[in-house]
Amino acid sequence: MQAISYMRRDSTYQNFVKASLFQFFLLIYNILSSIYLFLPPLFGVLFLYFVLLLRKERYYSLYSFVAVMCIFEISKGFYPGILFVTYSLVYIFLFPNIVKIFDNFNVFDIFFFFFIYILYFILNFFILLFYNYSVDIWSPMIIYYIFVESIIVLVARWIFDIK
């Protein structure tokens, strides 16, 4: 009888449903951001979700998330997989050092947006140079996107009381 009180519900399906709904929202948002250019592509917010999936070891969601990121990139006219490479580079090289130095991820997650956008566009710029394309990917909209995503995260922290 005592074993029943220690039983716990399996949360695998709940995690799957949450991840599926969030990724469906991302696909709808991608369609809207392709129509309305003032909507940021949410590369920084997606990085935070990428870190969450890695920390909680939800690899089944990570695979589908990589597919959603590739759809994002294809619809924006970039090469698929560059966003995953960017996230991996920032997570491997930059993320542990900043977390180790400041010992608090929540305070400095706003600064990761800047690094994500800059590294992403630098990688795409070098790929375009490699293929001899003369496309200018630098624009003032990058700064606007970083600013808007920082505000989104600050408001989400305030609403959800994240410290």
N, C-alpha and C positions, 0 to 999 in steps of 0.2 A: 504494500500500500504506500510505503514511503517513496518508492521509485516513481509513482505517478506524479507526486508533487514536484519532483525534480525534472520532469519532462518539459521539453520546450518545443514550441511550434517550429516547423521548418519554414524559414523565410526565403528560400530559394525562389519560389514563384513570385513572391512579392517583389523581390529585387529585379527579377526578369521583367515583370509588368512595369515597374517604375522606369527601368532603363529603356524599355521599348517605347513607352509614352514620351519620355524625354527625347529620344532620338527621332520619333515621329514629329514632335514639336520642332526639332532642329531642321528637319526637311521642309516643313511648312515655312519656317522662318527663312530658310535659304531661298525659297521661291519668292517670298516677299522682299528679301534684300536684293534679289536680282531685278525686281521691278522698281523698287524705291532705293535709289543709290545713297540716300542719307542714312539708311540703316546699316550699322557696322556689321562686318562678317562674324563677329564674336570669337575671333581667334584666341583672345586672352581668356575668355570665359570657358571656352572649350579646353584650354590647357588646364584650368582648374579641375574640370571634370575628368580629364585624362589622369591627373595626379590622384584624384579620388579613386578612380578605378584601379590604379596600380597599388595604392595603399591598402585598399580593401580586398585586393586580389580577386577581382571580378573579371577574369580573363575572357569569359564568354561575352560579356558586354564590351570588353575592349576590342574584340575582333569586329563586332558589328559597328562599334564607334569608329574604327579605322575606315570601314566601308563608307560610313556617313561623311567622314572627313574627305575621302576621295571624291565623293559626289559633290561636296562643297567646292573643291578645287576645280573639278571639271566644269561646273556651272559658272565659275568665275573666270574661266579661261586660263587657268594655271595647270601645271603638270601634276597629276595625281601622285600622292605619296610624299611630296615635299613638306606638307604640314606635319605629317607623322615624323619625318626626319628632324624637323625643327623642334617639335615637342620633345623628342628623344634626346637631342643634343642639349637643350636647356635643362631637361630633367636630370641628365647624367652629369653635366659639367657645372652648371650654374646653380641649380636648385639646392643641392646638398650643401654647398659652400655658404649660401646666404642663410639657409635654415640653421646651419651650425654656428655661424657668426652671431646671428641675432636671436636664435633660440625661439622664434615665434614666426610661424608661416603666415598667419592671418594678417599681421601688420604690413608685411612687405609684398603681398600678392598683387598689389596694384602696380608695382614696378615691373613685374614680369610681363605685363602687356607690352610695354615699350620694347623689351628684348625680343619677345615673340614676333611682333610686327617687323622690327628692323631686320632680324635674322631671316625671317620668311621672305621678305622682299629682296634681301641681298642674295639669298640662294636662288630665287627665281631670276634675278638680274644676271647672275653668272650662267645660269642655264640658257637664258636667252642670248647671252654673248657667245656661248659655245656653239649655238646653232645659227649665229649671225643674223638674228632677228633684230630689227631696229625698233623695238617697242619701248616706250617710256613708261615704266611702272611707278615712278616716283611722283607723288602728288601731295598737295596739302591735305587731302582727305585722310591720309594715314594718321596725321596728328589729330584730326577730328575723331577718327575711330578710336584712337587710344584714349582720348578725353572722354568720349561717350561711354566706353566700356568701364573706365574707372568710376564714373558716376553710377553706372548700373550696379557695379559691385558694392559701392558704398551704400546705395539705397537698399540693395538686397540684404546687406549686413544689418542695416537699421531695422528693416521690416522683420527679418527672421531672428534678430537679436543674436547675431554671430559675433563673438569676441575674439 
